[in-house]
Amino acid sequence: MHNMQIRKRGSRVAVGLLLFFVGMGPVWADEAPAPGERGYRAPAPTTAPTTAPPAATIAAPQPDKDGFVPESRPMNGPTVDESIPAGPLLATAYGFVWLAVLGYVVFCARGIRRVETELGELSDKLGKLGAKS
């Protein structure tokens, strides 16, 4: 009986730790604070060189076959942000992993409970057989 109480207490601790880490998952996925928010640090200012390079070392850009100079043309059209936000993807991945771990723990706990029930029934049958002889 004492062994059963230790197992129940251990499983409660495991479930508590599991819930704690699942709750902490989104905290790890937070992004840096935006300008104006608390905790934001402005980047250190960069200093410009004090002397300009000689004009002879700066090469003039050469036009391509169509007559355009690639570095000097402004981009026409709206700018498109092609980045994927990492926070929601990371939180979703952690969620799936923790759900899989929780499912495995529940699956194992049900199997252990079934085996313990069968062992109890077997010990009862052995006790009855021992009492008859």
Backbone bond lengths (Angstrom), bond angles and torsions (degrees), N, CA, C in turn:
res aa  C-N    CA-C-N  psi(-1)  N-CA   C-N-CA  omega(-1)  CA-C   N-CA-C  phi
1 M - - - 1.462 - - 1.529 110.86 -
2 H 1.320 116.07 -39.00 1.462 120.34 -178.98 1.531 110.81 -64.98
3 N 1.333 116.38 -38.33 1.459 121.48 179.21 1.530 110.68 -62.38
4 M 1.326 117.27 -37.92 1.464 122.25 179.44 1.533 110.54 -65.40
5 Q 1.336 117.50 -38.78 1.463 120.68 179.17 1.523 110.80 -66.39
6 I 1.330 117.23 -37.70 1.463 120.41 178.69 1.518 109.92 -65.67
7 R 1.327 117.42 -41.45 1.466 120.49 178.61 1.519 111.68 -62.87
8 K 1.340 116.78 -42.81 1.472 119.68 179.02 1.525 110.51 -63.44
9 R 1.342 116.52 -42.81 1.455 120.17 179.69 1.534 110.04 -64.23
10 G 1.327 116.93 -41.43 1.459 120.84 178.58 1.514 111.90 -63.72
11 S 1.329 117.18 -38.96 1.468 119.09 178.88 1.522 110.67 -69.60
12 R 1.316 117.63 -33.77 1.471 119.87 176.54 1.524 110.86 -64.70
13 V 1.330 115.74 -40.56 1.462 119.95 177.98 1.523 109.82 -64.48
14 A 1.335 117.08 -42.66 1.461 120.67 -179.84 1.525 110.79 -63.16
15 V 1.324 117.27 -42.48 1.466 120.10 178.73 1.525 110.17 -66.09
16 G 1.333 117.31 -39.02 1.462 120.17 177.88 1.522 111.99 -62.80
17 L 1.333 116.58 -43.16 1.470 119.67 177.80 1.522 110.86 -65.70
18 L 1.311 116.68 -39.80 1.453 120.62 178.56 1.529 110.53 -60.88
19 L 1.315 117.23 -46.39 1.468 120.46 179.11 1.524 111.32 -64.91
20 F 1.327 117.01 -36.39 1.458 120.13 178.28 1.521 110.60 -61.97
21 F 1.350 117.42 -48.58 1.450 120.10 -177.50 1.522 112.54 -70.65
22 V 1.314 117.90 -31.50 1.467 119.84 175.61 1.521 109.32 -66.54
23 G 1.311 116.72 -39.62 1.463 120.28 177.98 1.512 112.67 -67.95
24 M 1.332 117.86 -28.67 1.452 121.57 -179.04 1.525 112.58 -83.21
25 G 1.330 118.30 -13.60 1.460 121.71 -176.51 1.518 114.37 -52.90
26 P 1.339 118.95 -51.59 1.462 118.72 -179.19 1.525 113.66 -64.15
27 V 1.333 118.52 -23.69 1.458 120.45 179.04 1.524 109.80 -65.70
28 W 1.350 116.38 -37.49 1.459 119.43 -179.48 1.514 111.16 -69.65
29 A 1.306 118.76 -21.91 1.462 122.08 -175.00 1.533 112.34 -92.43
30 D 1.331 118.14 3.79 1.465 120.09 -178.72 1.519 111.02 -64.43
31 E 1.320 114.38 149.84 1.455 119.85 177.46 1.523 109.22 -97.50
32 A 1.303 116.07 170.40 1.463 121.11 179.38 1.526 109.29 -66.19
33 P 1.349 117.41 151.52 1.460 119.17 179.84 1.527 111.52 -65.53
34 A 1.323 115.40 146.62 1.458 121.77 179.75 1.528 109.54 -81.78
35 P 1.327 117.70 162.56 1.465 119.78 177.12 1.527 110.38 -57.13
36 G 1.301 116.75 134.51 1.458 122.02 -179.49 1.515 112.43 96.92
37 E 1.337 118.31 -18.21 1.456 121.04 178.22 1.522 110.65 -85.61
38 R 1.306 115.06 161.38 1.454 120.40 179.56 1.530 109.30 -67.13
39 G 1.318 117.58 135.43 1.450 122.50 178.79 1.520 113.70 91.16
40 Y 1.337 117.71 1.72 1.464 120.41 -179.24 1.517 109.43 -78.47
41 R 1.312 116.63 135.83 1.461 121.84 175.10 1.516 108.36 -116.57
42 A 1.310 115.56 125.49 1.460 120.01 178.38 1.528 108.93 -71.51
43 P 1.325 117.16 144.84 1.473 118.47 178.01 1.519 111.00 -65.15
44 A 1.304 115.36 150.90 1.470 120.74 -179.48 1.523 109.02 -66.15
45 P 1.330 116.83 137.23 1.464 118.95 -179.37 1.530 110.80 -67.40
46 T 1.314 114.62 142.30 1.460 119.24 178.01 1.522 108.35 -95.52
47 T 1.288 115.71 146.68 1.463 119.80 -179.64 1.518 109.35 -100.02
48 A 1.308 115.70 139.67 1.465 121.67 178.69 1.521 108.85 -80.11
49 P 1.314 117.64 149.64 1.468 118.55 177.39 1.527 110.24 -62.22
50 T 1.310 115.15 143.64 1.465 119.26 -176.55 1.517 112.20 -79.01
51 T 1.311 117.84 -24.00 1.462 119.54 179.43 1.516 109.31 -119.19
52 A 1.289 115.94 138.15 1.456 120.81 178.29 1.516 108.86 -82.08
53 P 1.337 117.14 145.40 1.459 118.68 178.37 1.520 109.98 -67.91
54 P 1.280 117.11 154.59 1.468 119.12 179.49 1.533 110.20 -61.76
55 A 1.315 115.50 146.67 1.458 121.20 -176.61 1.522 111.60 -65.21
56 A 1.304 117.95 -24.93 1.461 120.48 -177.35 1.526 111.30 -71.21
57 T 1.352 118.84 -25.65 1.459 120.48 -177.39 1.526 112.53 -83.77
58 I 1.313 119.07 -15.75 1.464 121.52 -179.90 1.521 108.04 -85.44
59 A 1.342 115.29 117.71 1.461 119.63 -179.69 1.526 109.06 -87.03
60 A 1.289 115.68 136.74 1.462 120.14 177.58 1.522 108.47 -74.20
61 P 1.346 117.49 138.59 1.461 119.44 179.00 1.527 110.64 -64.47
62 Q 1.315 115.85 141.80 1.457 121.28 -178.47 1.528 109.87 -95.55
63 P 1.329 117.83 137.74 1.465 119.46 177.95 1.529 110.87 -69.33
64 D 1.345 115.22 150.44 1.465 119.21 177.53 1.527 109.88 -82.24
65 K 1.340 117.70 -169.97 1.468 121.24 -173.73 1.526 112.55 -65.38
66 D 1.352 117.51 -23.22 1.461 120.62 178.26 1.514 112.70 -90.49
67 G 1.311 117.51 -4.19 1.450 121.36 177.72 1.520 113.82 96.55
68 F 1.350 117.68 6.73 1.456 120.81 -179.64 1.522 110.33 -95.78
69 V 1.324 115.10 144.68 1.456 120.93 174.15 1.532 105.75 -96.62
70 P 1.352 119.38 112.12 1.459 121.89 -171.13 1.523 114.77 -60.48
71 E 1.314 118.89 -38.80 1.464 119.46 -175.03 1.521 113.27 -78.46
72 S 1.315 118.53 -14.61 1.455 118.94 -173.28 1.529 113.63 -102.17
73 R 1.325 118.32 -8.09 1.465 119.49 -178.81 1.514 110.49 -84.07
74 P 1.340 117.55 132.73 1.466 118.73 174.08 1.531 109.76 -74.49
75 M 1.313 115.29 153.47 1.448 119.52 178.48 1.526 109.52 -76.34
76 N 1.291 116.86 132.27 1.458 121.34 176.54 1.517 108.91 -95.12
77 G 1.310 117.15 136.23 1.463 121.33 178.39 1.508 111.81 103.31
78 P 1.325 115.05 171.23 1.470 119.70 -177.90 1.533 110.76 -74.59
79 T 1.317 113.89 152.41 1.456 118.32 174.64 1.528 108.39 -81.77
80 V 1.302 116.42 142.46 1.459 121.97 -177.88 1.518 108.63 -115.81
81 D 1.332 115.11 129.01 1.460 119.93 176.61 1.516 107.59 -86.21
82 E 1.336 116.85 112.11 1.454 121.20 -176.00 1.520 112.65 -102.31
83 S 1.307 117.07 19.46 1.455 119.24 -179.91 1.533 110.28 -91.48
84 I 1.319 115.86 153.35 1.462 122.39 177.58 1.526 106.82 -105.13
85 P 1.339 118.61 128.74 1.462 119.25 -179.92 1.531 110.50 -67.26
86 A 1.318 116.10 127.39 1.465 120.77 -175.03 1.527 112.57 -80.79
87 G 1.312 118.32 -30.12 1.463 121.10 -175.38 1.519 114.20 -57.03
88 P 1.340 118.47 -56.16 1.469 118.68 -179.89 1.526 112.87 -63.26
89 L 1.320 117.76 -35.85 1.465 119.77 179.48 1.523 110.53 -66.20
90 L 1.318 117.09 -42.24 1.457 121.32 179.81 1.526 111.01 -65.54
91 A 1.337 116.55 -43.85 1.461 120.52 179.24 1.530 110.50 -62.96
92 T 1.335 117.74 -39.91 1.459 121.29 178.43 1.527 110.82 -64.98
93 A 1.320 116.84 -42.52 1.464 120.27 179.22 1.527 110.84 -63.10
94 Y 1.335 116.84 -45.10 1.460 119.30 177.07 1.523 111.05 -61.53
95 G 1.324 117.05 -39.72 1.460 120.48 178.62 1.515 111.92 -59.91
96 F 1.334 117.26 -45.34 1.464 120.37 179.37 1.531 111.24 -63.92
97 V 1.315 116.70 -41.76 1.463 119.57 -179.89 1.520 110.61 -63.85
98 W 1.329 117.21 -44.99 1.464 119.66 -179.25 1.522 111.78 -67.89
99 L 1.323 117.88 -34.35 1.470 119.60 174.79 1.521 110.67 -64.17
100 A 1.324 117.23 -39.51 1.458 120.24 177.80 1.529 110.54 -64.81
101 V 1.332 117.42 -42.58 1.466 120.71 178.45 1.524 110.38 -63.57
102 L 1.325 116.82 -44.13 1.467 120.62 179.13 1.524 110.59 -62.67
103 G 1.317 118.17 -42.56 1.465 121.20 177.21 1.515 111.75 -61.23
104 Y 1.323 117.39 -40.91 1.461 121.39 178.26 1.521 110.81 -64.58
105 V 1.325 117.32 -41.93 1.466 120.73 179.65 1.528 110.27 -63.78
106 V 1.333 116.92 -43.53 1.467 120.34 178.99 1.529 109.96 -64.00
107 F 1.327 117.32 -42.44 1.458 121.85 178.88 1.531 110.62 -59.84
108 C 1.329 117.34 -46.10 1.466 121.11 179.30 1.527 111.27 -66.02
109 A 1.326 117.87 -40.75 1.460 121.25 -179.23 1.531 110.76 -63.22
110 R 1.334 117.11 -40.40 1.471 120.08 178.26 1.525 110.64 -64.79
111 G 1.333 117.09 -41.03 1.461 120.04 178.61 1.517 112.21 -64.44
112 I 1.329 116.14 -42.37 1.465 120.27 179.11 1.528 110.17 -64.53
113 R 1.318 116.96 -41.29 1.465 120.91 179.21 1.534 110.10 -62.21
114 R 1.338 116.92 -41.06 1.470 120.67 179.81 1.531 110.71 -65.46
115 V 1.337 117.13 -42.12 1.461 120.76 179.09 1.530 110.58 -65.10
116 E 1.328 117.77 -40.63 1.467 120.62 178.55 1.524 110.97 -64.30
117 T 1.329 117.99 -37.52 1.468 121.32 177.18 1.522 110.18 -64.13
118 E 1.326 116.82 -44.76 1.463 120.38 179.23 1.522 111.25 -64.56
119 L 1.334 117.96 -39.09 1.465 120.77 177.20 1.526 111.42 -64.87
120 G 1.320 117.04 -37.75 1.465 120.42 176.71 1.520 111.68 -63.99
121 E 1.339 116.08 -42.90 1.466 119.75 178.04 1.524 110.31 -64.30
122 L 1.337 117.58 -41.19 1.451 121.53 179.59 1.528 111.66 -63.67
123 S 1.349 116.31 -42.17 1.469 118.53 179.02 1.525 111.07 -66.76
124 D 1.334 118.15 -34.50 1.476 120.98 175.43 1.527 110.42 -63.64
125 K 1.329 117.33 -44.77 1.467 120.99 179.35 1.526 110.97 -64.18
126 L 1.333 117.51 -40.57 1.454 120.51 177.78 1.530 111.17 -66.08
127 G 1.324 116.66 -36.42 1.463 120.25 177.36 1.505 111.04 -64.75
128 K 1.330 117.95 -40.17 1.472 121.39 178.99 1.528 110.56 -67.64
129 L 1.342 116.50 -39.73 1.462 119.71 178.56 1.534 111.08 -67.18
130 G 1.319 117.06 -36.11 1.472 120.92 178.48 1.528 111.35 -69.43
131 A 1.314 116.94 -32.78 1.463 120.98 179.92 1.526 111.20 -72.25
132 K 1.332 118.17 -31.66 1.469 121.75 -179.37 1.512 111.86 -72.34
133 S 1.325 116.85 -33.97 1.469 117.69 -175.05 1.492 113.45 -89.78
